[in-house]
């Protein structure tokens, strides 16, 4: 087993969040509920990057910011209809998911 950090993002509707993250190239891995009517906890993954999406109110603050390093930020920019901009460390975009979580996404310039 390798060690890793998996950010947890607060979402109101896990199914809607998963659909949005699929546009970023993530795929749903699994979902857990303690009972059918209780909140969902879902894992999505894109290559070696994993995120937990939680409907549980106490798991994470709304409007969290995470940074994703990707091979091709331009492809994501096209998918979401935004323009990438140059920063000293990367070419970047910033998106907000349906729950207001901020994703800064960049391809390193070096």
N, C-alpha and C positions, 0 to 999 in steps of 0.2 A: 504494500500500500504506500502511495506517496502522500505527503501532506499537502494541504491546499486550504485556501480561504474561499468560502462560498457565501457571497452576500445574500441577505434576505431582504426582499422588497415587499412592502405592504401593498396589497391590491384589494379592490372591492369585489371584483368579479374575476375569479381565476381563469375561467374559460375565455373571457374577452382578453385578458392579459396574455394568455398563451397564444391566442391568434395574432396579437400585435407583435409579440416576440418572435413568432414564426417568420414574420416579414424581415426580421433582422438575421434570419438564418438559424435561429434556435429551434430545437425540437423538444416536445414534451417527453420526459423520461418516465415519470410516475406521478401519481396523485394519492394523497392520504386524507381521509376524513375519519374521525372517531365514530361517527354515525352519519347516515345519508343527509340529514338536515343540518349538520354542523359545518363550520368553515373548512375550506380546502387548503391544503398545503401541497404545492406542486414543484417539481424540479424541471427546469428546462436546461438544455445544453447546446452548445455550439462548439464543436471540436473539443478542446480541453477546458473550455470556459463553462462554468455551471452557475446558475442562479436559482435560488429558492423564491417562489412567489407565494405569499401567505395572506389568506383572508382573516387570520387571527389578529385582532386589534392590538394586542400587546407585543407582537413580534418585531415590529419595525416602525420607525417614524415615517409619516407621509413625506413626499418630496425629497427623498434621498438622492444623492448624487453619486454615481459610480462612473468609473472610467474604463472603457474597453479599448484595448489595442487590437487592431485587425489588420489583415494583409491588404485589403482594398476598401478604403473608406469611400472611394468614389462610387462604387457599386451600391453601397448603402445610401449615399446621398441621392443617387438617381431614384432608387426605390421609394424614398420618402419626399422627393421633390424639393430638396434643399441644396445649397451650394457649400462645398467644403472650403475652409479658409486655412491659410498658412499661419501656424504658430512657430516659434523658434524650435520646438521639439517634435512637431508632427503636423500633418494636414488633418484638420478636424471638422467635425460637425457636432451639434448638440441637439438632442431630441428629448421630448417628454412623452412618457408612456401614457395610457389612458387614465392613470391614477396620479399623474403629476410627478412621478419619479423622473429625475433628470439623468440622461445618459450622454456623457461626453465620449465621442468615439473618434479614434484617431489612428492614422498610419504613420509610424515614426519616419522622420525625414532622413535619418542616418542609419 
